């Protein structure tokens, strides 16, 4: 099993929640202090570098107009880490391809970073969460189609080496695609895709052989989604697999660990106005009907409002001493039928640098060596790259 350290680079220093309407989309940037952000950005990058030194892989992502995530341009963060780190796989999860004007620019950016890193890039492609629709001025009914058309263009750009080709799609038309540089990894970097609990999308992720990742979801739903992927997986020549992201905090005692997990859980308590959570057309009518009936469970308000003990039982939070965390990961692995990658949000909210460093070191030194050999959930070799 591969483990990835992750933080969204939060900016938590805002007025109390009851004094603001939303922490996403509409919060005035007059509340943003560039001097404080300078300190935070460099602190977060230092913690990523520490995780690399401790033997963990790294994950970055991006959101816009949100105090939850200051990483508004994840390819920039990825490029910095490609130069500053030496060992870690570098996962961007992801490129918000449905909200970008030019997928070929993404193909070029990822190829460049892959060359800088010596072939360590893991390339995630995502629709973008509902809040991004407003910042990007995107039609929510088209984001899923734009995702898949964009991926098709990126793969074509990576895999075509005999000169320019043209592309004619629904959303993009290009007469002369011929990227320089090409990726370091051959045939190309592995593609990861996150998804809502849209079963049709998950089947497509599996049949095209990409990695499927899901975040902060109770284990019974994770098992259902992972089984669907496993039943439909086809190897496309670049290894696929399964990934899950919980909140993770390791400490010397369970009491200390739960306090740390509660600080990271600030992420799950962030406030957003209702109109930004489910723009019309972002998910299908069928999924909305299931949600209203209560038969469609995801990391939404009803899950996020639960207490820490419930979230730990469901695998949404993993927290405890090293021995306890090993057992919790093994339990989650067994309950979900196995997975290949553990994506760990190990810092969020007001969690201090000192606590973050301790969390990283305890996991890397006392947990990771004991779970590395968990069997992959689909039969494939490790992604291509340098030894």
KOLLUM-836988 format. One record per residue (C-alpha): x, y, z. Coordinates in nm, 4 decimals. Layout:
# residues N
{site {X,Y,Z}}
...
# end
This chain:
# residues 387
{site {0.0000,0.0000,0.0000}}
{site {0.1199,0.3483,-0.0878}}
{site {0.0526,0.6345,0.1544}}
{site {0.0258,1.0008,0.0585}}
{site {0.0555,1.3017,0.2880}}
{site {-0.1979,1.5745,0.2122}}
{site {-0.3079,1.9170,0.3252}}
{site {-0.5296,2.1622,0.1372}}
{site {-0.3237,2.4539,0.2719}}
{site {-0.6087,2.6093,0.4712}}
{site {-0.6473,2.9720,0.5765}}
{site {-0.8508,2.9347,0.8978}}
{site {-0.7973,3.2849,1.0383}}
{site {-1.1414,3.4273,0.9686}}
{site {-1.4285,3.5564,1.1867}}
{site {-1.6348,3.3013,1.3844}}
{site {-1.8690,3.0955,1.1675}}
{site {-2.1822,3.2568,1.3102}}
{site {-2.0590,3.5949,1.1840}}
{site {-2.0252,3.4952,0.8177}}
{site {-2.2651,3.3481,0.5657}}
{site {-2.0260,3.1203,0.3789}}
{site {-1.6592,3.0173,0.3924}}
{site {-1.6657,2.9466,0.0193}}
{site {-1.7417,3.1441,-0.2967}}
{site {-1.8571,3.4735,-0.1411}}
{site {-1.6314,3.5439,0.1588}}
{site {-1.4650,3.8839,0.0918}}
{site {-1.0895,3.8650,0.0381}}
{site {-1.0535,4.1771,0.2497}}
{site {-1.0257,3.9184,0.5307}}
{site {-0.7139,3.7715,0.3662}}
{site {-0.3754,3.8824,0.5023}}
{site {-0.0984,3.8327,0.2398}}
{site {0.1724,3.8512,0.5086}}
{site {0.0129,3.5651,0.7000}}
{site {-0.0394,3.3725,0.3754}}
{site {0.3321,3.4094,0.2964}}
{site {0.4137,3.2361,0.6245}}
{site {0.1479,2.9664,0.5756}}
{site {0.2450,2.8785,0.2186}}
{site {0.6077,2.8289,0.3145}}
{site {0.5152,2.6357,0.6254}}
{site {0.2933,2.3986,0.4261}}
{site {0.5625,2.3431,0.1631}}
{site {0.8154,2.2687,0.4385}}
{site {0.5785,2.0055,0.5797}}
{site {0.5430,1.8446,0.2375}}
{site {0.9222,1.8281,0.2140}}
{site {0.9411,1.6709,0.5591}}
{site {0.6898,1.4054,0.4549}}
{site {0.9102,1.3268,0.1547}}
{site {1.2149,1.2966,0.3797}}
{site {1.0206,1.0596,0.6051}}
{site {0.9333,0.8327,0.3130}}
{site {0.5739,0.9343,0.2410}}
{site {0.4309,1.0201,-0.0979}}
{site {0.2682,1.3596,-0.1488}}
{site {-0.0709,1.4761,-0.2714}}
{site {-0.1823,1.8267,-0.3689}}
{site {-0.5163,1.9547,-0.4921}}
{site {-0.6798,2.2858,-0.5693}}
{site {-0.9984,2.4759,-0.4883}}
{site {-1.0940,2.8340,-0.5614}}
{site {-1.2564,3.1104,-0.3568}}
{site {-1.2331,2.9112,-0.0341}}
{site {-1.0619,2.9454,0.3033}}
{site {-1.0365,2.5662,0.3094}}
{site {-0.7737,2.5671,0.0354}}
{site {-0.5186,2.8348,-0.0535}}
{site {-0.3699,2.6053,-0.3187}}
{site {-0.5601,2.7618,-0.6082}}
{site {-0.3073,2.6447,-0.8705}}
{site {-0.1958,2.2946,-0.7784}}
{site {0.0354,2.2563,-1.0814}}
{site {0.2488,2.5343,-0.9295}}
{site {0.2712,2.3492,-0.5971}}
{site {0.3498,2.0269,-0.7804}}
{site {0.6308,2.1951,-0.9731}}
{site {0.7839,2.3341,-0.6540}}
{site {0.7713,1.9913,-0.4890}}
{site {0.9145,1.8235,-0.7999}}
{site {1.2274,2.0349,-0.7538}}
{site {1.2448,2.0289,-0.3723}}
{site {1.1770,1.6593,-0.3090}}
{site {1.3698,1.3504,-0.4082}}
{site {1.1738,1.0300,-0.3441}}
{site {0.7986,1.0843,-0.3158}}
{site {0.5414,1.0029,-0.5803}}
{site {0.3778,1.3386,-0.6560}}
{site {0.0005,1.3131,-0.6900}}
{site {-0.2072,1.6034,-0.8127}}
{site {-0.5727,1.5259,-0.7442}}
{site {-0.6319,1.7106,-0.9273}}
{site {-0.6320,1.9120,-1.2408}}
{site {-0.9784,2.0648,-1.2587}}
{site {-0.9970,1.9848,-1.6258}}
{site {-1.3689,2.0583,-1.6655}}
{site {-1.3043,2.4155,-1.5518}}
{site {-0.9888,2.4782,-1.7558}}
{site {-1.0001,2.6413,-2.0977}}
{site {-0.7301,2.4248,-2.2555}}
{site {-0.6670,2.0554,-2.1716}}
{site {-0.3496,2.0603,-2.3830}}
{site {-0.2038,2.3129,-2.1422}}
{site {-0.2585,2.0535,-1.8665}}
{site {-0.0825,1.7893,-2.0789}}
{site {0.2155,2.0233,-2.1200}}
{site {0.2269,2.1237,-1.7514}}
{site {0.2178,1.7636,-1.6306}}
{site {0.4810,1.6537,-1.8834}}
{site {0.7114,1.9348,-1.7709}}
{site {0.6693,1.8508,-1.4008}}
{site {0.7159,1.4812,-1.4749}}
{site {1.0487,1.5569,-1.6431}}
{site {1.1620,1.7830,-1.3569}}
{site {1.0771,1.5120,-1.1027}}
{site {1.2329,1.2263,-1.2983}}
{site {0.9047,1.0468,-1.3541}}
{site {0.7303,1.0804,-1.0181}}
{site {0.4011,1.2432,-1.1235}}
{site {0.0642,1.0806,-1.0592}}
{site {-0.1848,1.2824,-1.2611}}
{site {-0.5351,1.3321,-1.1259}}
{site {-0.8141,1.4707,-1.3429}}
{site {-1.1297,1.5996,-1.1723}}
{site {-1.4566,1.7755,-1.2549}}
{site {-1.4102,2.0188,-0.9690}}
{site {-1.6437,2.0312,-0.6705}}
{site {-1.9769,2.2112,-0.6829}}
{site {-1.8310,2.5350,-0.5422}}
{site {-1.5922,2.5621,-0.8391}}
{site {-1.8837,2.6003,-1.0798}}
{site {-1.9385,2.9546,-0.9551}}
{site {-1.5733,3.0627,-0.9540}}
{site {-1.5101,2.9139,-1.3006}}
{site {-1.8451,3.0225,-1.4484}}
{site {-1.8918,2.6656,-1.5719}}
{site {-2.2176,2.5081,-1.6870}}
{site {-2.2741,2.2355,-1.4235}}
{site {-2.4610,2.0148,-1.6712}}
{site {-2.1482,1.9874,-1.8875}}
{site {-1.8709,1.9279,-1.6339}}
{site {-1.8760,1.5489,-1.6588}}
{site {-1.8614,1.5473,-2.0385}}
{site {-1.5853,1.8094,-2.0330}}
{site {-1.3906,1.5902,-1.7887}}
{site {-1.3875,1.2896,-2.0201}}
{site {-1.3265,1.4876,-2.3386}}
{site {-1.0378,1.6667,-2.1671}}
{site {-0.8843,1.3367,-2.0531}}
{site {-0.9100,1.2047,-2.4079}}
{site {-0.7201,1.5087,-2.5356}}
{site {-0.4495,1.4850,-2.2677}}
{site {-0.3854,1.1151,-2.3300}}
{site {-0.3740,1.1778,-2.7036}}
{site {-0.1172,1.4531,-2.6525}}
{site {0.0968,1.2307,-2.4288}}
{site {0.0826,0.9220,-2.6508}}
{site {0.1264,1.0788,-2.9966}}
{site {0.4932,1.1109,-3.0938}}
{site {0.4914,1.1319,-3.4758}}
{site {0.4048,1.4991,-3.5170}}
{site {0.0943,1.7141,-3.4964}}
{site {-0.2579,1.5777,-3.4883}}
{site {-0.5916,1.7528,-3.4778}}
{site {-0.8773,1.7044,-3.2349}}
{site {-1.2451,1.7738,-3.2976}}
{site {-1.4676,1.7323,-2.9923}}
{site {-1.7844,1.8847,-2.8518}}
{site {-1.6058,2.1432,-2.6369}}
{site {-1.2568,2.1739,-2.7851}}
{site {-1.1232,2.1978,-3.1395}}
{site {-0.7473,2.1960,-3.1999}}
{site {-0.5710,2.1857,-3.5356}}
{site {-0.2119,2.1334,-3.4220}}
{site {-0.1443,1.9273,-3.1088}}
{site {0.2224,1.8393,-3.0702}}
{site {0.3463,1.8892,-2.7140}}
{site {0.7044,1.9631,-2.6122}}
{site {0.8134,1.8304,-2.3680}}
{site {0.6690,1.4814,-2.3568}}
{site {0.6357,1.3007,-2.0197}}
{site {0.9315,1.1296,-1.8562}}
{site {0.7195,0.8224,-1.7750}}
{site {0.6372,0.5898,-2.0614}}
{site {0.3887,0.5420,-2.2036}}
{site {0.2521,0.8242,-1.9833}}
{site {0.1807,0.9169,-1.6211}}
{site {-0.0926,0.7256,-1.4456}}
{site {-0.4319,0.9001,-1.4424}}
{site {-0.6392,0.9211,-1.1251}}
{site {-1.0039,1.0288,-1.1158}}
{site {-1.2281,1.1165,-0.8239}}
{site {-1.6003,1.0749,-0.8570}}
{site {-1.9300,1.1294,-0.6884}}
{site {-2.1109,0.8038,-0.6181}}
{site {-2.2162,0.7979,-0.9835}}
{site {-2.2019,0.4296,-1.0721}}
{site {-2.1847,0.4938,-1.4462}}
{site {-1.8792,0.7150,-1.4007}}
{site {-1.7075,0.4603,-1.1773}}
{site {-1.7624,0.1874,-1.4364}}
{site {-1.6001,0.4071,-1.6978}}
{site {-1.3039,0.4846,-1.4720}}
{site {-1.2565,0.1094,-1.4272}}
{site {-1.2998,0.0063,-1.7904}}
{site {-1.0501,0.2711,-1.9001}}
{site {-0.8046,0.1428,-1.6385}}
{site {-0.7580,0.4631,-1.4349}}
{site {-0.7175,0.4882,-1.0569}}
{site {-1.0449,0.5568,-0.8741}}
{site {-1.0283,0.7663,-0.5558}}
{site {-1.2990,0.8530,-0.3067}}
{site {-1.2829,1.0854,-0.0070}}
{site {-1.4342,1.0900,0.3425}}
{site {-1.6962,0.8264,0.2702}}
{site {-1.8285,0.5661,0.5190}}
{site {-1.6825,0.2213,0.4600}}
{site {-2.0081,0.0448,0.3534}}
{site {-2.0402,0.2852,0.0597}}
{site {-1.6668,0.2611,-0.0135}}
{site {-1.6995,-0.1191,-0.0324}}
{site {-1.9868,-0.0928,-0.2794}}
{site {-1.7983,0.1526,-0.5009}}
{site {-1.4716,-0.0415,-0.4850}}
{site {-1.6475,-0.3693,-0.5714}}
{site {-1.8071,-0.2000,-0.8720}}
{site {-1.4639,-0.0814,-0.9870}}
{site {-1.3033,-0.4223,-0.9343}}
{site {-1.5802,-0.5936,-1.1322}}
{site {-1.5224,-0.3658,-1.4325}}
{site {-1.1468,-0.3000,-1.4248}}
{site {-0.9534,-0.3352,-1.7508}}
{site {-0.5764,-0.2817,-1.7682}}
{site {-0.4993,-0.0107,-2.0251}}
{site {-0.1214,-0.0451,-1.9998}}
{site {-0.0827,0.2116,-1.7204}}
{site {-0.1647,0.0615,-1.3780}}
{site {-0.5008,0.1424,-1.2217}}
{site {-0.6099,0.0865,-0.8623}}
{site {-0.8171,0.2147,-0.5740}}
{site {-0.7562,0.4998,-0.3299}}
{site {-0.9351,0.6256,-0.0190}}
{site {-0.8837,0.9428,0.1830}}
{site {-0.9680,0.9751,0.5535}}
{site {-0.8523,1.2313,0.8075}}
{site {-0.5506,1.0880,0.9938}}
{site {-0.3881,1.1811,1.3233}}
{site {-0.1344,0.9720,1.5151}}
{site {-0.0276,1.0524,1.8709}}
{site {0.1184,0.8967,2.1832}}
{site {-0.2270,0.8384,2.3360}}
{site {-0.5816,0.7956,2.2074}}
{site {-0.6918,1.1056,2.3962}}
{site {-0.4232,1.3196,2.2333}}
{site {-0.5003,1.1668,1.8944}}
{site {-0.8706,1.2448,1.9147}}
{site {-0.7924,1.6045,2.0070}}
{site {-0.5692,1.6325,1.7024}}
{site {-0.8320,1.4661,1.4823}}
{site {-1.0882,1.7158,1.6085}}
{site {-0.8631,2.0005,1.4939}}
{site {-0.8258,1.8469,1.1481}}
{site {-1.2027,1.7891,1.1373}}
{site {-1.2364,2.1676,1.1093}}
{site {-1.2371,2.0806,0.7387}}
{site {-1.5652,1.8937,0.7753}}
{site {-1.7294,2.1766,0.9666}}
{site {-1.6636,2.4519,0.7144}}
{site {-1.9719,2.6517,0.6337}}
{site {-2.1176,2.7061,0.2870}}
{site {-2.4442,2.8581,0.1734}}
{site {-2.6976,2.5972,0.0521}}
{site {-2.7173,2.7316,-0.3036}}
{site {-2.3496,2.6489,-0.3606}}
{site {-2.3699,2.2844,-0.2566}}
{site {-2.5715,2.1340,-0.5388}}
{site {-2.6033,2.3536,-0.8484}}
{site {-2.8737,2.2277,-1.0867}}
{site {-2.7394,1.9697,-1.3264}}
{site {-2.4163,1.8918,-1.1422}}
{site {-2.5450,1.5462,-1.0470}}
{site {-2.8175,1.3455,-1.2147}}
{site {-3.1851,1.3619,-1.1247}}
{site {-3.1615,1.0016,-1.0058}}
{site {-2.8844,1.0795,-0.7567}}
{site {-3.0780,1.3787,-0.6252}}
{site {-3.3830,1.1570,-0.5752}}
{site {-3.1717,0.9044,-0.3850}}
{site {-3.0300,1.1829,-0.1685}}
{site {-3.3779,1.3084,-0.0820}}
{site {-3.4843,0.9543,0.0078}}
{site {-3.1793,0.9149,0.2289}}
{site {-3.0568,0.6109,0.0338}}
{site {-2.7579,0.7890,-0.1158}}
{site {-2.4853,0.8386,0.1439}}
{site {-2.1733,1.0450,0.0931}}
{site {-1.9495,1.2807,0.2879}}
{site {-2.2190,1.5456,0.2998}}
{site {-2.3834,1.7399,0.5785}}
{site {-2.5426,1.4361,0.7439}}
{site {-2.2050,1.2592,0.7675}}
{site {-2.0023,1.5656,0.8536}}
{site {-2.2357,1.6520,1.1414}}
{site {-2.1624,1.3239,1.3210}}
{site {-1.9332,1.2967,1.6218}}
{site {-1.5700,1.1849,1.6070}}
{site {-1.6426,0.8359,1.7437}}
{site {-1.8946,0.7695,1.4666}}
{site {-1.6586,0.9036,1.2006}}
{site {-1.3757,0.6868,1.3312}}
{site {-1.6000,0.3793,1.3320}}
{site {-1.6942,0.4484,0.9693}}
{site {-1.3319,0.4949,0.8612}}
{site {-1.3779,0.8631,0.7776}}
{site {-1.1340,0.9477,1.0569}}
{site {-0.8353,0.7331,1.1554}}
{site {-0.6883,0.8459,1.4853}}
{site {-0.5037,0.6884,1.7751}}
{site {-0.1690,0.5545,1.8874}}
{site {0.0486,0.3894,1.6201}}
{site {-0.0752,0.0431,1.7237}}
{site {-0.4369,0.1584,1.7098}}
{site {-0.3938,0.3299,1.3738}}
{site {-0.2402,0.0150,1.2223}}
{site {-0.5431,-0.1827,1.3403}}
{site {-0.7872,0.0794,1.2079}}
{site {-0.6238,0.0788,0.8644}}
{site {-0.6214,-0.3010,0.8526}}
{site {-0.9901,-0.3048,0.9528}}
{site {-1.0798,-0.0488,0.6853}}
{site {-0.8781,-0.2437,0.4295}}
{site {-1.0642,-0.5642,0.5139}}
{site {-1.4091,-0.4019,0.5245}}
{site {-1.3641,-0.2390,0.1832}}
{site {-1.2121,-0.5426,0.0136}}
{site {-0.8696,-0.3804,-0.0086}}
{site {-0.7253,-0.0722,-0.1713}}
{site {-0.3910,0.0381,-0.3098}}
{site {-0.3432,0.3942,-0.1875}}
{site {-0.4163,0.5644,0.1434}}
{site {-0.4494,0.9412,0.0929}}
{site {-0.4196,1.1089,0.4305}}
{site {-0.5340,1.4569,0.5228}}
{site {-0.2939,1.5030,0.8146}}
{site {-0.3173,1.8789,0.8542}}
{site {-0.6060,2.1218,0.8434}}
{site {-0.7608,2.4075,1.0353}}
{site {-0.5518,2.5434,1.3198}}
{site {-0.3378,2.2313,1.3648}}
{site {0.0060,2.3689,1.4494}}
{site {0.3306,2.3036,1.2672}}
{site {0.4649,2.1158,1.5705}}
{site {0.1634,1.8840,1.5857}}
{site {0.1746,1.8304,1.2097}}
{site {0.5421,1.7349,1.2231}}
{site {0.4760,1.4875,1.5028}}
{site {0.1823,1.3396,1.3126}}
{site {0.3942,1.2913,0.9997}}
{site {0.6889,1.1363,1.1849}}
{site {0.4825,0.8986,1.3982}}
{site {0.2919,0.7711,1.0969}}
{site {0.5976,0.7389,0.8734}}
{site {0.8150,0.5683,1.1333}}
{site {0.5706,0.3564,1.3346}}
{site {0.2687,0.2931,1.1107}}
{site {0.3729,0.2940,0.7463}}
{site {0.6314,0.0118,0.7717}}
{site {0.3584,-0.2161,0.9130}}
{site {0.1020,-0.1604,0.6353}}
{site {0.3229,-0.1300,0.3262}}
{site {0.2855,-0.4942,0.2331}}
{site {-0.0937,-0.5003,0.2218}}
{site {-0.1838,-0.6739,-0.1049}}
{site {-0.2957,-0.4524,-0.3959}}
{site {-0.6673,-0.4619,-0.4718}}
{site {-0.6129,-0.5186,-0.8441}}
{site {-0.3241,-0.7131,-0.9898}}
{site {-0.0788,-0.4655,-1.1343}}
{site {0.2848,-0.3587,-1.0943}}
{site {0.3858,-0.0313,-0.9415}}
{site {0.3581,0.2764,-1.1629}}
{site {0.6633,0.3293,-1.3879}}
{site {0.9308,0.5608,-1.2587}}
{site {1.2859,0.5750,-1.1259}}
{site {1.4094,0.3395,-0.8562}}
# end
